[in-house]
């Protein structure tokens, strides 16, 4: 084993668990993991355990836990999965002597700290997946998925699902039409969150009922209409074929599935580490890590492999943790290297319990989906993001009195921002999205306009009776959530809460106003000071915390590999999507540009198309760059067509400019500007639009028009304010006498 290859032992201390196999290790935070169960001793005389340990990867310390409550019986060959930070579930397994564990679903709750950890049996009605071992358990929000394994009498290939957001909880067997994986046990399954297999549970290998090792891969996907189906993963013709194996593990880093260890049909055969690139359908082969019946977790680009058997001692388990640095291991294979990940070890961090949140007692009486699995407080029964959604997602009941005190407690807003940032920072700089999807342009704190869109054209909710259409559409907001408008707090808090509740369906990319230097001058800082009573200059303020989140926001999204969405434009320096993907995070916008990277960011966030299809090339942007620095430019239709051709794209969707009809086409329709706030700054009487992007690539705009607000204007529009920060004129007025604007 050599550190030069990225593979080395990971030294630990504390209450080190006895060597074991058939156990599980499950991440419960970014750097903490829980070990449960497994068998100790050699295979001739082993003992099944029900131990629970916590490993802190940051401090390298093991701690043995003594949870209270109804603990699972000792078991091995079971499965576990995290459902929320500091919570995991366990299902199935073998208890020794040919017996199987019960079909109860167990929840381990550590939200009150490791010393107060507790087990409970999740109450479930109806039929269950039954007793089994060698299966997989995976959480694809909001569904727990149990797949395959052995029931004690036969090897199976069934899939069972439990929705953790619907009570009373019940398992349902998924009926799948078409091709299905063969029966298997001791296979692996992992969730892919990016690329062509995004959202799929991908299973690999295993052993059939006749004891043959498998090397096939299948992806399980759920359609918007509730149907599930299996897709057999294609393997590139003429390329490497993966080694048939079982009792291995697999894990995703970006769109690459890493398969580690396992056994083949030949006793003692060396099994290489292999990687499947779901985007290219190619397999890659790397040095062997000779383990089987082990467990594996990941932290950024690092893999940690614990326990199991080594091939040279196949009867005696090991307690060694092997660390694999994939940045070193994949040297020379840039397509496999996880983006935006660091080599450094994690910094110590402790879980912070969320503060108490208010409960609407009337809602509590009627709520049917209080979920013990995903709550922030056991007696409250409601995640924090749901509290914000319940108060703010009210399309037909909203009211927006100007300068009213913001109704949420400071600690709740800070906790929500932290929850949202933890999701966003683990998503790529360029999102890969699917249709159908709704695309919103600048909202600029116009909470009232957002509610009108949701009321008229459907809202991001699963409650169809209330106009929810998440079963049919994802949502993309392409920047400028705050500033100018008087209700930026409602707008950004609702978007953060929706992102937390539906991280794979609600998407936000960064605009030029998601920048502390800009929103300090254009209204958001003032709103925080007036409506929360805080000092925006305080680094612990809500204003500062939300701006730190903004620095992790993606800069672009690509829909169905054909349409790129970004806030401003392509400017003079953006040539390929890779340039965006390679940008670091957190990313601070530098306005006094001194290098190419800073210019690229300014181009993406600030540039505009030229005023007509007849104006070609790169031109000065005198409205946004009155001092003539040349950093903020306009780009012509020829630049658009060249960019699309070079990247295999068909269209650009951007925001950033007020357009009178809410949307406007440029470059012969190859670029669309969308603007979602009406009557910009109370001056232009423009419509607002949202683009419905359908599965067949048809784009259909939906409009709203300015209306009188009974609670007064939603714009920060005093004459003094407009003198300091004049609005950019709409595109159709750009050839009229111009006013200087930095907006």
N, C-alpha and C positions, 0 to 999 in steps of 0.2 A: 504494500500500500504506500503510495507516495503523494505528498502534498503537491508535487508538481503536476500530477494529473487531476488534482482537485479532490482526491479521495483520501481521507485520514480519519483516525479515531477522534472522537469527541469526549474529552475527559470531563467527568462529573463528580459531584460530592453530595453529601447529605444522606438521606435514607434510601440508599441505592437498592432498587428492587432485586430480588433473587432472579437469576437467569430463568427465562421462560420462553414458551412458544404458544402460538394460537391465541395471543392476547390482542388487545386493541390499544392504540394510542391516538388520541383525538385532540386537535387544537381547539381550545375554548376562547383564546384571545390570540392576538398576533404572535405572542411569544410564550404562551403557556399551554401545556398539553396535559391531558389526563390519561394515565394508563389504567386499564381495568382488566382483571381476570387473567386467563391463560393457565398453562400447565407448567409446573416446575419439576425438576428431577429429570432422569433420562427416560427414554421412551419405553424401557422395560418396566420401570417402576416410577410412574409420575404421579403428581398430586395436582388436582384441579383447584384453583384459587379463586377467591372473590375479592382480592386486594384492590385498593384504589390508591394511586399515587399521582402527585402533581409534579411535572418537570417544568422548571423555569429556564428557558433557553438563554435568557439574558444573563442570569447569574450562574447557570450550570448547576443548579441545586435541585435534588429530588426531595420531596416531602411526602411522607406517608399520611394519608387522610383517614379520618374515622367518621364518615358521614352518618348522620342520624337517619331515621325513617325506615322505609321498607326497601332494603337493599336487594339486588338480584342475588340469586343463589350462585355459588362458585360455578364457573363455566369456562370453556375454551371454544375456539372456532365460532364465536359469536360475531356480531357486527355492531358498530356504533357510529354515530354521526353528531356533529354539532348542529343545533338548531338556532341558537342565538349566542352572542357572547356570554360566556360563563354558564352555558347550559348544553348538555348533551343527552342523547338517548341511546339505549342499548336494547338489542332484540336478539333472541334466539341463542343458539350454541349447544354444545354437548357438555354433560355433567359427569361423564365417566361411566364405565361399566356398561356401555351401550345405551345409556339413558340420555334423553334430550331435555334441555331447559324448557320451562313453560313458554307459552305464547304471549306472555305479558310484555308490554312496552314500558321500560323503566326510564325515568328522567332523573338526572343528577343536576341539582341546582346549586351553583356556587356564587350566586350574585351577592350574597351577604358575606363573602369571604370564605377562604378555605377552611377555617376553623368551624364555620357554621354550615358546611356543606350538608346537603340532605338528599336522600333518595325518595322517590315516590313512584307508585304505579299509575301510569296515565289511564284514566277511566275510558274504556272503549266499549262500544256496543256492537253487537252483530258478529259476523264471521271474521276470523283473523287469518293471517297467512299460515297459521299453524306452526307446530314445532319443526325446527330445521337447523342445520348447521352448514358451515361452508358457503353461506349466502353473502350478499352484500346489502348494505343499508346506506342510503344516500339522501341528502336533503337538497331538493331543488325548489326553492321557496315558491308556494307554500306547501309543497308536497314531500312527504317522506316516501321513499320508494324502496321496497324490498324485492330483490331479484334472485331467482334460482336457488341453488343449494341442494341439500339432501334431506328428505323428510324422515329418514331412518329406515325407509323401505324402498325408496326410489330417488333418483336424481331428477330434478324438475327444471323447468324454464319459465315459470309463471312470474308475473309482476303484480305487486300489490301496492296500493297507494293510500295514504292517509293525509287529508288536508288539515293542517294544524290551525287554520283560521276559521274552521267551521266546527261548531260544537252542536250536539254531542259528537265526540270523535268516533269515527268508524273507518275500518279498512274496507276497501273495495278492490276486487280483482280487475285488473285492466284487461279488457278484451281488445286484442290487436288483430287486425286483418292483414293479410299479406304474409310475406316472408318473416320468419322469426328465428332467433338463435337456437341452435340445438340445446338440449338439456345439458347442464353443467354444474359443477361444484368446485370450490376452491379457485374461482375465477377472481377477477378484479373489476371494479367499476369506479369511475371518477367523473366529476362534472366539468365539462368544458364551458368556459365563460367568455371566450372570444374566438373570432375567426369563423370559418365555414361551419363548424360544429357547435357554435355558440348555443348554449341552452340545452344541449343534449347530455344525457347520461351515457357515457361511452364505456362499454364492457370489453374486456380482452381475455382470451384464453380460458383456462380451467380444465377440468377433467370430465369426460363423458361417463355415462353409466357403465360402459364397457372398459373403463380405466384408461382411455386414450387421452393424451394431452392435446389441447386445441391451440390454434394460433390465429383465430379469426377475431375481428373487431366489429361491434355493432353499436349504433347510436339509437337511443330511445328519445323520441321527441314528442312534444304535446302541441297540437294545433290549436288555433284560437277558438275553434268550435268545440273543443274538449276532446277531440279524437287523439289517440296515441298511435304511433306506428314505429316500427323498427326500420332502420336504414343500415344495410351492410356496408361497412367502410371499404372503399376501393383501395387496392394496393397497386402502386405504379407498375405497369408491365415492364419486365426486365430488371426491376430493382431488387433490393434486398427483401427477402421474406422473413418475417419474424419467427423466432424459435418457439415451437409449441411448448407450453409450460402450464403449470398449476402451482398453487400455494405461493404465488408471487404477490407483488403489489404494483399498483399504477397510480400515477399522480400527474396532474396537469400543471405545466408552467406556460402561461399564455395559451397558444393553440397547439402546443407540443405535448403529447402524452408519453411520459417516461415510464417504462416497464422495468421493474427491478427484481432480480432474483428469481426464485422458483425452482421447480423440478421438472424434468422431462421424463419420457418413457424409458430412458437409459439411466440406470442408477449411477450417480456420481458424475454425470455429464456436466461440464462447465457451461453455464448459461450466461450469455453476455447481457449487459445493460443495453436495452434497445429503445429507440425513440421514434414515435410515429408523428409526423407533421401532418395535421389534419387539413392544412391548406393546400399542400402539394401532393398528398397521398403517398409520400415517400417514407421508408423506414431507414433509420441510421443505427449503426452498431458501435458500441463503445466497450471499454474493458469490463470484465465481469465483476460483479459484487455477489459472492457466492453465499447467498442466504435463502432460506425458505421458511415459511410459517412465521415470518417476522412481521413488523409493523413499520410504517413510514409516514412522516409528516414533512411539510415544507415551510420554510420561512424565507420569503423573498426568493433569491436564487439558490438557496441552500436546502439540501435534503438531509434529513436525519433518519437513519435506519436503525431500528432497535430490535434486539433479541432475535429469536428464531434459531435455526440451526445453520452452521457452516458446513460446507460439503466435506471437509476433512474430518469433522466430528459430527456425523449425521445422527447420533443418538443422544448427544449432550448439548443442550441449548446454551447460548451465550448471553451475557449481559452487556456486551459491548455496543456502544452507539457509534455508527460510522457516519461521518459527515461528508457530503458530496457537494462541492462547489461547482455548480453547472456552468458558471462563467468560464472556469478553467477547463472543465471537462469538454465543453462544446467549442473550445477554441478552434477556429477555422470553419465553424458552421454558424455563421451570423444569423441565419434564418431561425435557428433554434434558441438563440440567446434571449432570455426574457427581457423585455424592454423596461426601462425606468426602474431597474433594481440595482441595489448596491451590494458590494462585496462585504461591507463591514458587518460585524456582529450587531445584534439588536441592542439598543440602549435599555437599561432596566426600566420597567414600567409596571405599575400596579393598577389593577382594575379599579375604576371609580364608580361606586354605587350611585345611581341616578337619584336626584333629590325627589321628594314627594311632589306629585303633580295633582292639580285639581281634578276632581271627578264631577261630572254633570250628573246629579243624582237621578234626574228623570231619564237620562240616557242609560244610566246603570240599571234602572228597573227593566228597561225593554231590551237591553243588549243581549243577543243570543250567542255571540261568539267570543266570550271572554276565554282566553286561551292560556292555561297554566304553563304551556310549553314556551310561550314567547312573551312573557310579561316582564315588566321592569320591577314590579313589586307584587309579591304573591297575593296580598290582600286587595290590591287595587285591580289586578286583572286586565290592565290595559297598557300597551306599550306607549312610550312617551310620544312617538310620532303620531299615533292615533289621536292623542289628546289635541294636538295642533290641527289635524285633519278634521276632527269632529267640530272644531270651532271655526275653521277658516274655509273649508270646502262646502259652501252653502250657496250654490248658484242662484237660487230663487229667494234667498232670505238675507242677502248681504246688506250691510249699511256701512257707510264710510264717512262719518263726521270728521272734518278736518282737525288735525292736531289733537285728537282724542288720545288719552293715555293708552299706550299699548297694553293689552290685557294679560300678557303672559309674564311670568316671573323671570327675572334675569337668569337664574341658574338653569331654568328649563331651556331657555334659548341657547345658552352656552352648551348644554348637554346635547341638544339637537344638532348644533353645528358640528360637534365632535363626532357624533354618530354618522352624520352625512359625510364628513371628511374622510372617515375611515373607509367608507364605501368608495368614494370617488378616487382616492389616492391609489386604490388597487385596481382601477380600471385604466385602460390604455389612453394615451394622449390622442389617438384617433379612434373613435368608437366605430365599430362595425355593426350596423343596425339592419333591421329587416322591415319590409313593408307588410301590411299597411301601417302608416304612421302619420301623425299630425305634426306639422312643423310650424312653430310660432316664431315670429320675429321679435323686435324690441318690445318689451312690455313697459319698461321705465316706471315701475311703481304704480302702474294703473291697475290696481286690484279690481276695481269696478269693471273695467273692460274685460279682464280675465274671467270674472264671474259671468259676464254677459255671453262670452264665447262658450263657456261651459254650460250655461243654461240653454242656449239656442242649438248648439251643435254636439252636445255630449261632453261628459266630464271624466276625468281619470279616476274612476271608481269601479268596483266590481258590482255595485248595487244597481242593477238594470232598472229597477223601479224608480230610482232617483236620477235616471239619465246616464248612469255609468256605462262606459263602452270600452273598458280595458280588455274585455274578451275579444274586441275587434280591432283595436288600435294601440300602438305605442305612441309616446309623446316625446317630442324633441323641442327644446327651447334654445334658440341660438344666440343667447347673450343679451346684455343690457336689461337685467332684471330690476335694477335699482336706479335711483337718481331721477331728477326732474319731476317725477310724480310725488305725491304726498303720502303714498301708502306702500313704500318700499319694504317696510317691515312685514306687513301682511303677505306681500308677494313673495319675498325670499323665504320666509318661514314656511309658507305653504309648499313652495317648491322643494325645500329641503326635506320636509316631512313626507311628501309624496315620493321623493327619491329613496328615503329610508324604507318606506313601506313596499315600494315596487322598484327595486334597484335595476332590474333588467327590462323595465318597460318605461320608466321615466328617465329622460336623459337631458342633461344641461351641458352646453359648451360655453366657453368664455367669450364675453364681449369686451369692448374697450372700456366700459364702465365698471367691469369687475376688476378694479384697479384702485388701490387705496389712495393714490395721488389724484385720481379723477373723481372718485365718489366722495372724497373729502371736500371737493370744491363744488360739486353739482347737486348737492341736496341730501345724500344719504347720511352724512355725518351730522348735518343739522337736524334731520329727523330723529336720529338716535338721541341727540342731546335734548330735544324738546319732548319727545314722546316716551322716553325711558328715563330721562333725567341723569344721563351719564356724561362723562367727559370722553369724547371720542379719541382724545390724545392719550388716554390711559391704555397701556398695552394689554390690560386685562379687560378692556371694554368689549361689549358685544360688537361694536363697529370693528374693532381690531380683530376679534375672533373670526367674524364672517369673512373679512378680507384675507385672513390666512387660508381659509377654505378656498377662496377664489383662486389662490395661487396653485391649487391642485386640479382645477377644472380642465377637462380636455379642450383642445383648440379646434377640433374638427370632428365630423362624423361622416361616414360613408354608408349610404343606404344601398343595400343589395349590390354592392361592388360597382355601382354605376353613377351614383349622384353624390357629390361631396357637398357638405354643408359647413360653412364657417361664417364668422360674424362679419368681417369686413370684406376681404377679398384676397387676391393673389399678388397684388402689388408688383414690384419689380424683381423680387428675389425668389418667390416660391415657384419651384419647377417640378418637384415630385412630392408625393405624399410622405415618402421616407423622411424628408426634411422635417416635417412636423412630428413624426413618430420619434425622432431622435432628440427632440428638445427635452431638457431636464425639468424635473419638478422637485420642490416648489419653484414656480417661475415668476419672478418679479419683472414687470414691464419697465424697461429703461427708455426714457423719452429722449435723452441726449445720446443719440446712437453713436457708438464708437466701433462696433464690429458687426460682422455678417449675421450672427445669431440674433442680436438685438434688432437689426433691421428686418429680419424675417418675421419676428414677433409683431413689430409695428405694422408691417405689410398685412399680416393676417387679421389684425384687430382694427386697423384704421383706414386701409385703402378703399377706394371707390371705383366703380366703372366710370369711363368717360361719359360726357353728357349725351352722346348719341352714337349710333353704330357707325357713323361716318368718321369719328375721331379715333384714330388708330394709335398704337404704340403706348409708350409710357409718357404721361403728361403731368405737369405740376398740378397740385391740389391746393389752389390758393385759398379756399375757404378754410380748410383744416390746417394749412401750413402757411399762415400769413407772413411768417418771417423768411420764407423761402429756403428752409434748410434742405429741402429735397427728400426728407425722410418719409413724408406722407404724400403718396402719389395717386394718380388715376391710371387705370389700365384699360386699353381698348379691346374691341371684340376680337382682334387678331391674337392678342395675348391670351384671351379666354380659350379660343379654339386650339391654340398650340398646347396649352396646359391640359385640356381635355384629351387631346390626341396622345400626348406623352404618357398619360396615366390610365388610358383605357376607360375613360369616363364619358358620360353623355351629357352631364349638366352640373352647374353650380347653383346652389341655393344659398343666399346670404341675406343679411339684414342691414343694420347700421344707418340706413338713410330713410327718412320719412318719404313715402310715396303716396300720392293723393288717393289712389284707388286701393290702397292697402297692399298691393303687389304690382310689380312692373317687370316686363321682360326686356332683355338686353341681348346683344350678340345673336340676333335672329332666334331668340328663345333659348339659347344655350345657357343663359344665366337669368335667374329670377331673384328679384329683391322682394322681401316680405317684411312688412312693418305692422305690428299688432296693436299699437296704442292709437286711439282716435284723437282727433283735434289736438295735434302735437303742441304742447306748451300753451294750450288755449288760444292758438293763433291761426292754425292752418285749416281747420275743418276737414281734415283728411279722414278717410275710412281706415279701419283696421282690418287685417286679414289673417287667416290661418290657412295653410296649404294642406289639403288632404292628399297624401301620397298613397295611391292604391297599389295593389299587388301587381296589376298589369302595367305599372309605371305611369298611369294617367295621373296628372296633378290637377286637382280641382280646388280652387280658392273658395273660402267661405268668408263673408264680410259682415262687419258691424259698422254702424255709422254713429257720429257724435249725437249724444242726447244730453238733455239738461239733468244734472245730478241734484236731487232735492237737498243733499247735504252740502252743497257748495262745490267749487272747483276741486278736481283731483290733481291739479298741477300747481307747482310752486311758481306762481306767475306774477308776483308783484313787479311793478316797473323797475324797482331797484334791482331785484333779482335778475330780471331779463337783461338789464343793462350789463350786469356782471357776467352773465352766462347766456348770451343770445343763442336761440335755437338755430341749428343748421336748417337752411331753407329746403323745402321738398325738391326732389329731382326736377320736376317740371318747371321750377322757378330758378334753377341754377344759372340760367342765362340772363336773369334780371340783375339789377344792381345788388351787389353782395355785401353781407355783413360778416365781420370776422367772427368765427366760432371755433372753439376747441372741443365741441361736443362730438 
